[in-house]
Amino acid sequence: MARTLRLLEELGEALGACPTTDVQVEAVPDILDTQAATRDRFWEGPFSTTPAGLEILKRVIPTLADNIRAALEVGSETAPPRGLEQPLRILPPEELAFMALRSLLNQVYDARGLGPDRDEKRRKQKRKKKKRENPARAFRQGLGRLFRDEMEFAGLFGAHAWVLAKGRPSRKQGITPKQAARAKHIALARAGSWGAEPGKFRRVDWTNAECAQAGDWLIAITHLKDLLVEDGRGGLELAPDVRAAFDELVEDLIFKHPLYRPLLVEPPPWTGWRTDYDDRISATFVKTTHPETVEAIKQAFANGSIKPHAMGVSAIQSVPLKINPVTLELVKEFRREEYKRDAAIADALAGAGNRFWSPIRCDWRGRLIHLSDFNYTRSDPVRSLFMFADGKPIGAAINWLEIAVANSYGKRGTWDDRHKWVAEHREFIKAVVDDPRIIWLQDLDEKTRKPNAKEPFQFAAACAEYVAADTRGPDYQTHLPIWLDATSNGLQHVAMASRDSELAAKVNLNTTCYADAWWVTKDFRLCFSSWDSLESLSRWWALFTAPPAAYRDVYKIVAQNVETRLFADRADPLSRFWLDHKPHLRDLLKQPGMTLCYGATTRGMLDQINDAADDLRLKLPKGAAAKLRDSVWDSIKEKLPGAMRFRKHIRAIVSHCLEPGREHYLAPDGRTMSRFRAPPAKFMSWVTPSGLPVSNRYLHSEKTRVRLPFLGESPIIADEYTNLVRAEKARNSGVANWVHSMDASHLVLSVNAAVSADITNFMIVHDCFATLAPDTRLFAKIRRVKLAHMYVDNPLDSLFERNVRPGANDISPLEMGDLDPLAVAFSDYFDR
């Protein structure tokens, strides 16, 4: 411990005392060969350009390399776990020391709970009283997983040029990307790469037990275990006497790790289960650990049924992006500590040509997952940093920049309401462009002292783009993404699937616009089959010539009902408390309103209300959250009965699938209990309209006791799965999983249709879509048409037929309403 502590103390002193020119780089072991791709693409390498990087190479790595060299000797007391020594011997000890140290820095940094939004996450976890049973074991397991990633980096970067050449697709030679990837794996195996060999620790995928064993060994050889202390929150952190030096290392070393960065070249399209990259670890198309799901996705690629979904994901990740210089400086000034990693990455990207890509894959429901930690799905400060690299002349679309200004400030209402708000606040908008700091220094809420703008960083970006376009005219090249959020998208899908016209009206699915008449008669014939009769054509003509419907806010509808209930019970002090905070009711009820129909429980809704109250800085009296929760629950059942019927129907399908696997057993207290085994129990499954196979599969994990000799314990680690079903989890999650898979399918189908219409710039966050202002109107129309098209042949019908046994008497098809799905294409406020 003393030796390691002394090294870290010396390193901390050197951070401010050793200029770059004083360090003899020649004396440092050449361990950066595995970083070749990253070094070529970034003018600042992870270590070579900072005093901290040079010092850690000079002082710490040689010592760690000696420890590793000694550990690999025959008969060593610190020998690596059996099976790990062979892949370790492929690389020199200096390189292994480099990987081990960086893995430690990554893991301890995250365990300390720093980074974006960490304070909020800590607070929520503390309230839920969730504590790790064994923080030392969890630390080792996470560390081993990071070390596995580093070893794959070494396998990819350390390959010879001929290996990479064999792994390049070629149209001229007829080599497809899939064939190239296979050739690359074979070449790596012949070159001695650990990643292509079978066997324990030599596979690409390590089990949790293997990760824990590798992490246990790393801690032992680096002598770090004596420097870690429990942080009181169920995790581990560095001792206070080394924390200052460690934080300096984190800023210079971890923030520039390839895992955090986007790509500087366009990522390859998804054509198979796994994709390889030159400068990062490989990735699978779907993030999942279920063998059955993996096999289903592979089969879908083999037969081509998943092609629409893969095409959509590929189109989104192929969009070139750039950094917004206006918001970069604001993030540095006003959110420096919380987002310093993101600001550092944005600086590096701006200095490396300011053109990059964000690689993307899916979760098992089809929703998008970015492979880079720095991406536009993050909160307002980070999202505001992203612009489209390829712009378009603004033309006559400056009105959409006005919508972006109003939306980011938090203005709701009709389109005209938002245009009017911008017109009334033009002087304020110009003042923001002249000095954006007034958003955080002057335009503040009197109580919270937070900016009045809902998304202050995106508001600053929108103001700058709007004023620039207004000043320079129609030829101005706009690069700003115009974000539009679907109106309660989950409830929109529920309304479409159940043909519930009452629910559809509350989520803006039945409005029309006379100005769209030309588009209806032209494009509907392209998207749907011809009209079945003159009567249906007349009906549609009457529909789109009707006056547009008013904008409706379903959360406000529920909030008003809650307010009525609280007023009727105003004798209760808790009811009076909420009546005194009426302006906050909509914000407090939004998430419970969104998730109740998805299967949210009373306990989950209570947590949502507490979280929202914390965000609003409301100090709740005892019992206030439960009081509001009960009122919300009753109001949703009254105002959204169709959504509750849909929720009940999906839960019934899930239960029907599980029922064959029911078995009874005696609990320790003598009670007769039920549980389910699969098989014979089945999981509700379906194929989305975009071709993605999905299964609502929830199983208990297999628990294995793993010996960690250097920790001196044998903890239990969850690994793989048993055949016991998590029945209640499956029932509660069925609705959410089906709806989320539908919105993911709608997403990729809309993108595919937009690409065919020459729209190529997209940013997508679940049900939020962004494109350039000149393309926003057409893209919004395409989204409405594709949603209508999805539900002409109702996916709910195929879900029932696929999962319910013929002749079953325990469940019936859902009774449908009278909503015509084609009406969605005329909804003026489908987006807002």
N, C-alpha and C positions, 0 to 999 in steps of 0.2 A: 504493500500500500504506500509506504513512504516513497519508494522509487517512482511510482506512477504519479503521486501527488506532487513530488518535486518537479517532474517533467511538465505537468500542467501549470504549476506556478511559474516556472521559467518561461513557458509558452505565453502565459498571460502578460508577463513583463515584456516579452519580446514584441508583443502586438503593437505597442506604441513606440518601441525603442529601436526597431530594426528596419531601416528603409530598404527598399527593394535592391538598391545598388550595392548594399553592403553584404549581400548573401552570395556565397559561392555556389551557383547553381550546378557547376560541374561535379561538386561533391555529393550531390543528391542522387540516389539510385534512380535509374530510368524505369519508373513504374507506370508511366502514363501511356504506354502503348495501347492499352485497352480503351483509352479515351480519344483515339485518333479521329473518329467521326465527329465527336463533339468539339474537339479542338479545332478541326478544320472549319466548322460552321460557326463558331463563336470566337470573336476576337479576344474574349476573355475566357481562358480556360478555368476549370474549377480551382486549381491550385497555383498555377505558374505565374499569375499576375498580381498576387496579393502578398503582403508580408506574412499574414497568418498562414497562407498556404505554403510558402517557402519554409517557414519555421516548423510547421508540423512535419514536412518531409525531412527536414534536417535533424530534428530533435527526437520525435516520437517514433516514426516508422522504423528506423534502424533497431530500436529496442524491441519493438513488437515483432520485427522480423526474426530477431534472435530467439525470442520466446517461441515463435512458431517453428523455427528450425529445430530447437531442442525438443519441442513436443512431438515432432515427426520422427525422432530417433526411436529405434527399437527399445522397448522397455521403459519408455518415459512414463512418469506418473501423470502427466497431462496429455496423454495420447488422445487424439480425436476419437469420436464414436466409431465403432466398427463399421466399415463401409465408406466413411467419409475421407479416410486418409488417401485413397486412390485418386479421387478428383483433386484433392488438395496438392498432390505431388506434381500435377500437370503444370501448375503455375509457380513462379519463384516466390520465396517467402516474403520479399518486399512487396510484391503485388498483393499477396494475401493479407499482409498487414494493412496495406492501403484500403482494401475492401472491408476488412474487419473494423477498422477505425471509423470509416464512413458509415457503416451499418450502425455502430454504437451511437454515433452522433445523431443520426436520423431517429433512432428509436427513443433515446433519452429525451431528445428535444420534443418529440410528440408526447411522450409520457408526462412531461412537465406541464403540458396543457397550454402551450403557447400557440401563436398563429391566429388566423382570421376567426373571429367569432368564438374563440375558446372560452372567454369569460362567461358568455351567455350559456355555452354548453355546460360549463362547470356548475353554474347556478342551477340549471335544470336537473342535472344529474344528482346534485346534492339534495334537491327537494324530493326527488323520487327515491332517494336513499338506496341507490344501487351501488354496491361496493364489490370489487373483485374479491373472491374468496382467497385467492393466492396471487398477489401482485408479482411476486418473484417469478412464479411459473409463467404468468402472462407476459412478463417482460422478456423472458428467455424465448418464448414461442414467437413473439413478434420480431425479436432480434434475429432469430434463425430464418424467418421468412424474408427479411430484408437481405440477409447474407446470401440466401438462395438467389434473389434477384441480382445481386452483385456478381455472383458466379456466372449467371447467364450473360450478363454484360460482358464479362471476361471472355466467355466462349464466342460471343459474336464479334467483339472488337479485336480479339487476338487472332482471328482467322487470317490465313494468307490471302493474297490477292486472287489467286486461282480459285479459292473457295468462293469468294464473292462473285467472281466471274461466272462460275457455274450456277449461281443462284439468281442470275438476272434474266427476266423474261425477254423474249426477242420475237417480234413479228416476222422478221426476215427468216429466222431459223424455225419458226413455228413452235416456239416454247411459250406456253401459257404461264401466268403467274403461279398457278397451282403446281405445275411441273417444276418451275424454277425453285419454289419453296422446298419441294421434296428433294431436288438435287442439292440444294444448299445444306440440308440436314445430313445427307449422305456424305457430302464433302467434309463437313465438320467432323463427322465420325471418323473419317479416314485421317483427318488432321490431328486426331487425338482429343477433340473437344469433349468435355465431360457431358454436355447437354444432350448429345445424341445417343449416349450409351444407355442400355437398360440396367436395372438393378437399383438397389438402395442408394440414395444420395446422388445417383447419376441420371435420374430421370428429371425431366423439366418440372414436373409437379411433385413436390415433397408433401408428405402427410404432416399433420399438426405435430405428431409425436417426433418426427424427424427434424422438424423446425426447432422444437424445444430442445432436443439433444444438441443440435448444432449451436444454438444460442447459449446453452449451458457451457459448452466447450469454449466459445469465444470469450465469455466473461472470465473464465478461469485463466486463459492464457494472457489476457490483457490486464489482469489484476484490478478490474474495475469494481468487483462486487463489494469491496469494503468502502467504496466511495458513494454507494447508493443508499438512500434512506427512504422510508415510506413517507408519502406526502400528505397523509391524512385523508385522502380521497379514494383510497384503494389502488393507487398507482405508486410509481417510484420516481425519484428525482435525484439529481446530484446534490452532494453535501454543499452547504452554503460557501465553504471556503474555496471551492473550485468553480462556483457558478459563474462568476464574472468572466473568467478566462474562457469558459465554455461558451458563453453567449457570443463572444467575439468570433469564435470559431464557427458557430452556427451561421452567422450572418454571411461570412465569406465562403463557406464550404458547402453547406447543405442547400442554400437557396439556389445554387447553380447546378444542382444535380439534374441529369437528363430526365429523371422521372417527373420533375416539376415543369419542364419546358415543353412548349409546343414544338412542332417540326418546322424546319426551314425548307423542306421540300414537300411536295404534295404527297400525301399518303397513298399507298396502293389501294385500289378498290377491293371490296369484300367479294371474294369469289369462292371461299371455302371456310371451313371451321376455324382455321388458325391463319394468322398473317404474321410474317416476319418483317422487322424493320432493321435498318442498318445501324441506328444509333439508340435503340432502346430494346427492352425485352419483348419477346413475341406476345401476341394477344389473341384470345379466342373471340369469335364474333359475339357470343353470348356469355355473360358472366354467370356461371353456375357450377355447382359441385355435384349435382345429381347425375349419376351415370345414364339414367333413362332419358333425361333431358338432353344430355350431350349426344346420345345416339340418335334421338329424334331430329335434332338440328343437322347432324351430319347427313342423315337420310334426306332431309329437305333440300340440302345443297346438292346431293347426288341426283335427285329427280327433278331439280329445278323449281320446285314449288315455292321456295323461299326467295326467289329472285327479286320480286317487287320490293320486299322489305330490304334486302341487301342493297339494291340499287338506290333506294331512298337514303339509306345511311351513308353510302358512298358519295352520293351527291352533296350531302350536307358537309361531310368532312373534307370535300375537295374545294370548298370555298376559301380563297385566300383572304387573310385578315391583316389588319395593321393596328398600331397603337395610336390612340387619340392623344396628341401632345397637350391639349388643354386640360383634360382631366388628370393626366399623369402628374402634373405639378400640384394639382389640388389634393390628390391622394397622398402625395409625399408630405404636404403641409398639414392636412387635417386628420389623416388616419395613419400617420407614419409608423407608429409602433405596431399597430395591429396588422397592417398590410405591407410591412417593409419588404417581405419576401416577394410579394407581387410587384411592388414598385421596382425592385432590383431586376426581376425578370423582364418587366416591361422596358426598362432602360436598355437591357442587353438586346432585346428584340429590335428596339428602335435603332440601336447602333449597328445591327447586323443586316441592314437593308430594309427593315420595317415591312416585311412581307413573310407571313408564316401561316401554318395550318394547325388545326386542332384535331388530332386523330380521335375517332369515336367508335364505340361498339354499343351493345345493347345489354339490358338486364333480361331476365328470362321471360318477361312480359312484352319485350320489344321496345321499352323506353330507352332513350339514349343515355350513354355513359361516356364522358370524356376521359381519355386516357392520360391527359395532362392535367395536373392539379390547377394550373393557371388556365382558366376557361371562362366563358361568358355565362355559364349557369350559376355562377357565384352571386353574392349580394351586390348591391348597388355600386359600391366603390370599384369593385373589380369589373363588373359588367360595363361600366362607363368607359373603361379603357379600350374597348374593342370597337373597331370600325371595319367596314369593308375595304379591302385594298383596291378593288376595281370599282370606280364610281361611275355615275351617269349624269348627264346634264339634267338639272332640276326641272326644266321646262315649265309646265303649268301645274306642277305637283307641290308647290310650296305650301298648299293647304295641309298636306300631311306632316310637314314640319311643325305647323301650328298645333296639330293634334299631338305630336311628340312632346312639345313644350307643355301643353295643358296636362297630358297624362302623367308626365314625370313630376309635375308639381302636385298632382293629386286631385285635379279637377274632374268631377264626374258629371254625368248628364248626357244630353243629346250631342250630336256633332256640332250643331249650331251653338249650343251652350259653350262648348269648348272654344270654338272660333271666336265667339263674343268675348270670352275671358281673355284670350290673347290680345284682342284689339283693345280692351280696356286696360291692359297692363303692359303696353308696348314700351313705355318709358322705363318701367321696372326691368323689363327684359333687356333693354339696351344697357341699363346700369349694370346688370349682371355680367354682360359681355365685357364692359369696360373694367369691372373689378369683381370677379366671381366670388371673392372672399366675403362679400356682403351676405351671401346665403348663410354662412356660418357665424357671422359677426353681428348682423343687424336683423335679418328677417327671421326672428326666432319666436317660438311659442312662449307665452308669458309664464306658463307653469313649468314646463319641462326644460325650457331653455335649449330645445333642439330646433333645428331648421324647420320652418313651416313646410318646405318642399318635401313631398313624400319620398322622392328619390333624388336627393340634392345633387349628387355627382352627375347623374344622367340629365337632370334639369340644366345644369351648367353646360353640358355638351349640346343639348338640344337648342338652348338659347344661342350659343355661338354659331351653330349651323344655320339656324333660322335667320339671324341677322346678316350673316355672310351671304346667304342666298337672296335675301331681300335687297341687299345692297348691290350685288353683282349681276342680278338678273337671270334670265332663263338659261344662259350658257354656263352657269356655275356648276361645277362638278361636285355633286353631293356624295358623301361616303357614310353618312350616319344611318344606322339601322333604325327603322321605325317599328317599334314594338307594339303589337296588338294582342290583347289577352282575351281569350274566349270567355263569354259570360257564363260562369258556373259550368265549365265544360263537362264535368262528371254528370251533372244533372241533365245536361243537354243529351248526352248519350243514353241516359236512362229514359228520358222522354221519347227519344227516337225508337229505342228498342221496344218500349211498351206501347208505342203509338198514343201517348198521353198528351192530348192537346192542351189540357188545363196546365200541366206542368210545363209544357213547351212554351206557353204564353208567358209564364213567369220567368223564363230564362231566355227570352227574346228570340224564340225560334219561329215566330209566326208573322213577323212584320215584312212588308213588301215596299218596293220603291218604284214609282211610275217611270223614273228615268232609266230603269233597267229594261224597259220593254224590248228595245232592239236586241239586247243581249239574250233575253229569254228566248225569243223566237229563233235566234240564230244558233245559240250554243246548246240549248237543251236538246235539239235534234241530234247534236253530235254526241252528247253524253248519255242519252237514254234512247230507248226504242221509240218508234213513232207513236203518236197518240192513238189510242184504241178506238176513239170515236170523235165525231164532231162535238158531242156533248162535253167530253173531257177537255177538248181544246177551248171551248167556250168558257168552261169553268176556270181554266188557267188564265185566260184573257181577263176575266172578271177579277181574278186574284191579284194580278200584277198591276191592274189599273186602280185598285183600291187605294185609299190614302194610307200613308205609312203609319204603322203603329207607334205608340209612344215607347220610350226607353223604360224598361222595368228593372228593378234591382231586387232580386229574390231575397238577399240577406236583409234588406230594409223591410221587406214584407214580413219576414220572420221576426225581426226586431220590433216592429210595431205591435205584433201579436204578443210578444213577450212583455212589452211595456204595458199593454192592456191588462195582462194577467197580474203583473206586479202592482198596478194601480188598484185592481180589485182587492188585492191583499195588502194594501198600504198600511194596515195596522201593524204588520210585522216590521220590526226595525230593519231586518235584512232587505225587505222589499223597498223600504224608504231609502236605504243606502244606494240601491241600484237606480232608483228613480232620480236620485241626486246626481247620477253619472250617466244620464240618458245620452249625451253626445258620443259616449264611447261604446254604446251597446252594439252598433253594427260591427265595429272592429272586433269586439269580444266574441261575437256570434259567428263570424265568418267561417273559421275553421271547423267548429262543431257542426255548423250547417252543411259544410262540404262533406264531412266524413261520417255523419250519422247514417246516411243512406249507403255508405260503403261498408258498414259493419262495425263502426266505432262503438265501444262499450261505454257504460256510464262512468267507469273509472278513467277511461281514456279521455272522455269529454271533460272531466274534471281537471285533468292535467292541462288540456288545451286552454281552458279558461284561466287557469293560474298562470300559464305562460304568457297569454295575451295581456293579462293584468300587469305582470312584471314588465313587459315591454312598454306599457302605458304608464308605468310607475304608479300604479294604484295599490295602496295598502289595504288589503281586504280584511274585514273583520271575520272572526271565526264563523264558519258556516255559510258565508256569503257565496262562495264559489258553488257549493252544493245547491243552494237556493236557486241561483241562476241556471245551473245545469238542468234542474228539474223543470224549470219554466221553459227552457229551450227545447228540451225533449218533447214536452207536451205540445209546444207550438209547432214544431216540425211535423209531428204526427197529424196535427189539425190542418196545416197549410200545405203540406206536401204529402198527401195520402198516397198518391201514385208511386212516389219514390219508396215509401215504406212497403207497399205491396211488392214492388220489384225486389227490394232487399229480402223480403220473406221468401220470394220465389227462388232466388238464387241459393239461399241457405238450404231450402228444401232439396234442390238438385244435389248439392254437396252431400247432404245427409243421406239421400237415396244412394249415391255412389258408395258411401262408406258402410252402409248397413250390412252387406254380405259378410263383412269382416268383423262384426260385433261378437265379442265373447265375454262371458261373465267370470268373475273371480272374487274371492273373499279378501277383503282388506284386512290389515292387522287388527282393526277394532271389531271385526266380525261382520261388517256390512257387506252386502253384495254390490259389487261395482261393475261397470262396463268399460271395455276398452276395444280398440279396433286394430286389426292386423291387415297389412297389405302385402301380398294378396291373402285372402279373397277380396278385401276391401279395395275399391278403386278410387281414383281421384278424378274430380271433374276436369275434363280436358276439352280443348277446342283448337281449331286452326283459324287464325285471324284472317280478315279479308286481304291482307298483304302476304299471306302464306306462312306466317310464323306459327309453328306448333307450340302450344302452351298447356301446361298441366298444373293444377292447383295442388301441388304435392307438398305435404308437410309431414316429416317423419322425425322421431326422436333420434338423437345422435348416439352413436356407439361410443361408450366411455372406456378408455384404456388407461391403465396405470403404467407410466413411463418412468424409468429410473434415470434421474439426473445426478450423476455421481458428484459433480463439482458443487452442486447446490446442496447435496446431502439429503435429498428428498426423493420420493417417488409419487409425484402428483398425478391426479386423474385428468386426462385430456380428452375432450370430445373429438372424435375422429370418425368419419364415414357415418353410416346410418343403420339403424335397426329396421325391423319391419313393423314397429309399433307406430301408429298414426297419432299425430297431434290433432285430434279431432276438433276441438274447440277453435284452435287456430285456423284450421282449414275452413270451418264454417264462417268465422268472423272475417276472413280474408277473401272469400270467394267473390263477393261483389266487387271489391276494390280491384282485385286482380283482373277480372273480366273487363271492367270499365277502363282500367289503365291500358290493357292490351288493345282495346278499341281506339283509344285516343292516340296510341302509338301507331296503329295501323293507318288511321286517318292522317297522321303527320306525314308518313313516308309516301302514301298515295298522293297527297296534295303536292309534295315536293316533286314527285315523278311527273305529275301533270304540269307543274309549273316549268320544269326543265324543258318539256316539249313545247312550251309557249315562250321559250327564250328568256326565262327568268332563272338566273344562276346564282344569285346572292341570297343566302339564307342564314339566319341564326334561329335556333329552335330550343326552347326550354319547356318540355312537356306540351302544354296547350297554349304556350305563348310563341308567337311567330314574329319574325322580323325580316324585312327586306328593305330595299332602297325606296325612297319616296315615289319615284316615277313608276315603280312596279307594285306599289302597295294595293291600289284599288283592284287591279286584275288578280293579284294573288289572293285577296280576300274573297273575290268571286269564285275562284277556283276551289278554295277551301270549302265554301258553302256547297258547291256542286258535288264535290267529292264526298262530303258527309251525306248528302241526300242519296247519292249513288250507292254508298255503303249499305244503306238501310232499305233500299228497294227490295232486295232479297234479305230479309231480316236475319242477322247473325244469331239472334236469340232463338229462332226456330231451329237452326242447325245445332245449337248448343243443347237444346232439349232432346232432339232426335239422337244425338251422338251419345248422350249420357243416361237417358232414362230407358229402362228396359221396356220393350213392347208389352202392353197389357198391364203395366204397373198400376196399382190402385192407390198408392200412397202419395201420388203427386199428379197434378193436372197442368196442362199448358196455361200460361199466364193469359188472363182475359185482356184482350187488346182494346185500345181506345180507337178514336176516329181520326187521328192525325195522319195526314198524307205526307210521307217523308219528302216528297218533291218540294213541298212548301218551304223547306229549309233554305233552298237556294235564293229565296226572296227576303231573307231576314236581314234587315238593314243593320241591326245591332247584334248580330251573331258574334262579332268582335267588338271590342270597345277600346 
